[in-house]
Amino acid sequence: MRLTKGHGTENDFLLTRESVAAETVRALCDRHAGIGADGVIVAAPGSAAGYTTSAQWFMDYRNADGSLAEMCGNGIRVFVAYLRAEGLIDLAEGESVVVATRGGDREVRYQGGDQYTVDMGPAGLPGGDRAARNGWDVAVKLHAHEQRPGLRVTMPNPHTVVALESVEDLRSLSFENVSYDPTPEGGTNLEVVVPRSLAGGIGVVEMRVLERGSGETRSCGTGCCAAAVAMHLWTGEGAPREWDVHIPGGKVRVTIADETVYLSGPAVLVAEVTWRIR
């Protein structure tokens, strides 16, 4: 099997046009016995999306443990970079392509170089108006910290955002024995954030992420969007609509519009790989 290795702010993926079973995904993503990645993306025809779409290509994404994911904000940028590199689409700077995902159709615009912007669709608050008023709707217990308020955000995959007081706390945080009250059905990604600045009308936040099905990763695109949405809500009146989210793997820009959220950042293809185990 021929695969391409790529990453978006060091959230790394293996991409192929061949169908891949869940057990093979687990073997491929193993960082000791396999190639290593946070997930596997199959470039499938749009007709495989499971719903009516005009998109030519479907991003069939699985987490490292083989489980299905609704959407991947870093992965979809890398996916479009892969389609371009493979000659499967012709996309010039400033042009966009629609990609089918399990979370619905998403438009991706090529900004030149290694930069792409994704229309991520609207954010959702499962806790509704009450969560929006209170700023939280779940209690989260982090290792060596008291139980803290968290806000659930869908992008459309599930996220829970929790804030800490200092960058030192964030960087020393252990993700062992995390628990939620109530326990989220179907699991959740966890974003732990620390606000850094609101200068110049652009919010700056630092984040670490524990991804459902993959463990801690260097970045999470949908998680960066969820973190920016939570920070925008917590900041209150006059909050910036643009947020630079710093993650261990780099930085992305999140723009919160009235009806949607945009994610901008790099996509880099690094290697061609042949998988020999069957």
ChimeraX attribute file (.defattr): number of C-alpha atoms within 10 A of each C-alpha:
attribute: neighborCount
match mode: 1-to-1
recipient: residues
	/A:1	13
	/A:2	13
	/A:3	19
	/A:4	19
	/A:5	21
	/A:6	25
	/A:7	23
	/A:8	29
	/A:9	22
	/A:10	21
	/A:11	24
	/A:12	27
	/A:13	28
	/A:14	29
	/A:15	27
	/A:16	20
	/A:17	15
	/A:18	13
	/A:19	13
	/A:20	17
	/A:21	10
	/A:22	17
	/A:23	12
	/A:24	18
	/A:25	24
	/A:26	22
	/A:27	18
	/A:28	25
	/A:29	24
	/A:30	17
	/A:31	12
	/A:32	9
	/A:33	9
	/A:34	15
	/A:35	15
	/A:36	20
	/A:37	24
	/A:38	29
	/A:39	28
	/A:40	32
	/A:41	27
	/A:42	20
	/A:43	22
	/A:44	18
	/A:45	16
	/A:46	22
	/A:47	15
	/A:48	17
	/A:49	21
	/A:50	12
	/A:51	13
	/A:52	12
	/A:53	18
	/A:54	12
	/A:55	18
	/A:56	16
	/A:57	25
	/A:58	25
	/A:59	27
	/A:60	27
	/A:61	26
	/A:62	26
	/A:63	24
	/A:64	27
	/A:65	22
	/A:66	22
	/A:67	16
	/A:68	16
	/A:69	19
	/A:70	16
	/A:71	25
	/A:72	28
	/A:73	26
	/A:74	29
	/A:75	28
	/A:76	27
	/A:77	29
	/A:78	29
	/A:79	32
	/A:80	26
	/A:81	23
	/A:82	22
	/A:83	17
	/A:84	14
	/A:85	12
	/A:86	11
	/A:87	10
	/A:88	13
	/A:89	15
	/A:90	12
	/A:91	17
	/A:92	12
	/A:93	12
	/A:94	11
	/A:95	12
	/A:96	18
	/A:97	17
	/A:98	20
	/A:99	23
	/A:100	28
	/A:101	25
	/A:102	19
	/A:103	16
	/A:104	18
	/A:105	22
	/A:106	19
	/A:107	17
	/A:108	23
	/A:109	22
	/A:110	21
	/A:111	17
	/A:112	13
	/A:113	10
	/A:114	15
	/A:115	18
	/A:116	24
	/A:117	23
	/A:118	24
	/A:119	18
	/A:120	26
	/A:121	19
	/A:122	15
	/A:123	20
	/A:124	17
	/A:125	21
	/A:126	15
	/A:127	17
	/A:128	11
	/A:129	10
	/A:130	12
	/A:131	16
	/A:132	16
	/A:133	12
	/A:134	13
	/A:135	20
	/A:136	21
	/A:137	21
	/A:138	21
	/A:139	19
	/A:140	23
	/A:141	17
	/A:142	19
	/A:143	14
	/A:144	11
	/A:145	12
	/A:146	10
	/A:147	16
	/A:148	15
	/A:149	19
	/A:150	25
	/A:151	29
	/A:152	26
	/A:153	25
	/A:154	20
	/A:155	25
	/A:156	20
	/A:157	22
	/A:158	26
	/A:159	30
	/A:160	29
	/A:161	27
	/A:162	25
	/A:163	20
	/A:164	16
	/A:165	10
	/A:166	13
	/A:167	16
	/A:168	10
	/A:169	12
	/A:170	17
	/A:171	12
	/A:172	8
	/A:173	16
	/A:174	13
	/A:175	16
	/A:176	9
	/A:177	9
	/A:178	13
	/A:179	15
	/A:180	18
	/A:181	13
	/A:182	10
	/A:183	12
	/A:184	14
	/A:185	7
	/A:186	8
	/A:187	15
	/A:188	20
	/A:189	24
	/A:190	27
	/A:191	24
	/A:192	20
	/A:193	27
	/A:194	22
	/A:195	19
	/A:196	15
	/A:197	14
	/A:198	15
	/A:199	9
	/A:200	7
	/A:201	13
	/A:202	17
	/A:203	23
	/A:204	20
	/A:205	22
	/A:206	24
	/A:207	27
	/A:208	25
	/A:209	25
	/A:210	22
	/A:211	23
	/A:212	20
	/A:213	19
	/A:214	18
	/A:215	16
	/A:216	17
	/A:217	18
	/A:218	20
	/A:219	30
	/A:220	29
	/A:221	28
	/A:222	27
	/A:223	31
	/A:224	33
	/A:225	28
	/A:226	31
	/A:227	32
	/A:228	29
	/A:229	27
	/A:230	25
	/A:231	25
	/A:232	19
	/A:233	17
	/A:234	16
	/A:235	15
	/A:236	10
	/A:237	8
	/A:238	8
	/A:239	16
	/A:240	21
	/A:241	18
	/A:242	21
	/A:243	27
	/A:244	20
	/A:245	25
	/A:246	21
	/A:247	21
	/A:248	16
	/A:249	16
	/A:250	15
	/A:251	20
	/A:252	23
	/A:253	21
	/A:254	29
	/A:255	20
	/A:256	19
	/A:257	12
	/A:258	8
	/A:259	8
	/A:260	12
	/A:261	23
	/A:262	20
	/A:263	24
	/A:264	24
	/A:265	21
	/A:266	22
	/A:267	26
	/A:268	20
	/A:269	20
	/A:270	11
	/A:271	10
	/A:272	12
	/A:273	14
	/A:274	10
	/A:275	11
	/A:276	7
	/A:277	9
	/A:278	5
